[in-house]
């Protein structure tokens, strides 16, 4: 049976069973609708939920109900939801360790703000008790003592979020996501809260709270012998100790919670709000209420013309944010640093594609990913390309990874040195044992002939002009053939280079520049140095779609460590003067003389 402790103590009155699982699923799930739930085992059910040949399992598309429109996209080969556009109500996630008081605060939030409270525990209970297909699938795993797969839980959550009351009133998502994969599933489906509340309570307090808890098996209500005693002796006589409320199990659950919370933190780092939960419930809620009212006020401001680009709301938190790795001048970078940037780029690119953007570029110049500094860096850049391609393939997309071939004729035939051998590197890379390469990922060149009907996304590796040769004509022919399918340029260099007769610099220049400008940054990261040097690092400029450009200053600390402190944000990519002004602390409307030591940024753009 499902452990009682995994269910919320709050009884949601708005929980109804989801429709048949077949309505919620992508093509990899649809076969389950014709399979009798009584005859399928947890293992066979699990196989139905796995995406073909791929190692990660996420539900990428789902069917909506009520007033949400359902449409089939022939390119994505799945179902997507089209929601009405308008002023959106509050969207809140709340997280807290066992006995942190999360249930009590959820109840108060719902009473004050009228949000729809969505608890995965309540959803699962409703499905199991109603005997729905998805409930029967979940029950099989629970009876076998196994965790319910993310696909099932995510399907239920997505369906509940798509209902009209949640869209109109807003929602409070309680205790979900609990893992990095669940958080990424929500991100990829463009489900993101306005604020992520974390109730912070010391471990010893949590343990004491847990071992004093008692469950009323009749009502499902949770009591505490000291802090929240039962109302009557009759209720007290029937209270039982939950099997997970022993000291040993409580400490184990706390460790699991901490591990999961740490994994999720990167996804919501810019909207997380920690609340001291070791206070009377009235004080805690007063702070939460103030926070949510401020979020509502900020949303109203953002709806005004000219304020549609997300702002950094809390500069103090950004000052203390150490998301940008340090010691970036030390190469080769550690695996941890490379993974940080791979994840950062992937999340921004996914958000842009989910937003309907189709002409994208990634520009990142850290030493390890910048082949201009060292031709051997192209191998590390290929790792980034692999991360992107495998992620899209995991979504069931067919990805074409493209590297330009030789250009020109006669004495000018050839290709840029940085790209020499790139295709061979891609072909010999480890693409996993899941059948992605060849089935979902293929390698090609740049040109219209490389565009096949089954291709969904094109990733083009460092397209660039060479002396006497221009890649833009082939690139434009390819993007024209791709139509509305996403094309992503990784570290492009589309500026004109000299030709033997200077033709490349004159004829058609305006059109080439116009075409190159048609690609928008979904991710940008550039280190800032003194002019003419690459040491020391003075700061960094970062943009991750759909957020603003963020300018950071690198600061040395007495301990010998360093950190990046945010100086300013910009709705568009700032020019050199704007960056210098920010470093000098000058107002943006004040003209600055680019002289002296602070002229160091004059050549970076």
C-alpha positions, 0 to 999 in steps of 0.5 A: 500500500502507499505509505500514508506519510506521502499524502498531504494532511489537507483534504482537497475538495477540488481533486477529481480523477484524471481521464484515461491515461491514453488521453494524457500520453504521447505516442509512446504511451498510447498503447497502454489504453488497449491493455487491460490494467488487470493483466499488466504488471508493474514491469510491463506498465513501465515499458509502456511508459518508456520513450523508444530507445531513450534513457530518460523518460519525461512526458513532453506533451499532454492533452488539455481539457476545458477551454484549452485548445488541443492541436496536433503538430506534425513536426513534433508528432505529439500533442500540445496545449494552446492556452489563452493569453491574458493576465495570469493569476498567481502560480506558487510552488511550496517546498518543505521537509517533513513536519516543516508546517507546509500543510498548515501554510498551504491551507492559509495561502488557499484561504487568503488568495483563493489558489487551487491547492494541488498536492500529488498525494491527493491526486494519487489518492483520487486516482487509486480510489476511483479506479481510473486507468492511470490510478490502476497503473500507479497502484501496481507500482505502489503495491510492488513497493516501487516509486510511481514513475515520473510520467504518471505523476507528471501526467496527473499534475499537468492535467490538473493544472490545465483545468479551468479553475487552476487557470482562472484562480491560479495554483499552489503546487505542494511538494512537487517537483521532488527531483531534478528530472521532475523540475525539468519536465515542468520547465520543458512544458513551460510550467514555471511558478512566480515564486518558489517558497521553501520553509526552512526549519532546523533538523532537530526541530523537525525530528521532534515535530515528527515523533510527536505526530499522530494520525486520525485514520478516520479523517486523515487529519494529522495531530501533534501530542504537544503542539496540536492536540486532538479536540476530543478524547474520542479522537485521541483514543483512535490516533495512531503513529504513522510508520514513517514517524520514527526517529530513524525514518524521519532522519532518513527522510530528511536526508532524502529531502535535502538531496532532492532540494539541492538538485532542484535549487538550480532550476528555481535559483532566481525565484526561490524565497526561503522562509524561517519556519521555526516560528508561530504559524501566524508569523510565518504566514504574515511573511508569506502573505507579504511576499505573495502580495509583492509578487502580485504587485510586480506582475502588474508592473510587468504587464505594463508596456515596455516592461515585458522582459523579466527583471532581477527582482532582488539585487541582494540575492543576486549579489550573493549568487555564486551561480557563475563558476569561478577560476574560469581562466584555469583550463582545462575546466573541471567536469563540474564547470563544463556541466554547469554551462551545458545545463545553463545553455540547454535550459535557455535553449529549451525555453526559447524553443518552447516559446516558439522561437525558431532562429536561435544562436548560442554565444559563449566564449569561456576558454574551454568552449571557445575554439578561437583561443585554441583549435583543440577546444572544438572537442569540448564544444562538441560535448555541448552539442551532444548534450543539446542533441541528446536532450531533444532526442529524449523528447522524441525529436529528430535532430540534425547536427550539421558541420559545414564542409569545404567551401570555394574552388581552386586555391581558395578551397578549404574550411576554417581551421577550427572546424577541421576534423569536427565531423569525425569527432562527432561520428566517433563520440559516445552517443550512449547505448540507447539508439539515439544516434542513427535513429533520432540524431543524424550528422550532416553538412550545411545546405538545403539538401541536408534538410529532410522531412523527418528532421525536427531541429537543426543544430549547426556547429560554429558556422563561419566564413573563411577567407574568400568564402562565405557560408551564409548563402548555404546557411540561408538556403538551409534555413529556408528549407527548414521553414518553421523548424528550429535552427540553432547556431552554436558559436557562429562567426558570420562576420565578413572576411576579406576576399582576394578581390574584396568582393566579399566585403562589398557585394550583398553585405547589407543582406548578409548582415540582415540575415545574420541578425535574424538569429536571436540569442537564447544564451549569451556568456562573455568574460570581460578582460582588460583591453588586449589581454585575457587576464585578469577576468574583470567580470562577465555578461550573461543572458539566458532566455527569456531573461535580461542581460546581466552584467557581473563584476568579479570580486576577489575575497580576502580568503583568496576566493572570488565571486561574481557580483551583479552590477546591472541588467539590460533589456538588450545587449549592452554596448561598450559604453553601457558596460563601462558606465556600469563598472564606474557606477555612472547613470546610464544617461550620462556620457562617459569618456572611455579613457584611463584604466576603465577603457579596458572594455573598449575592444570586447564587443 
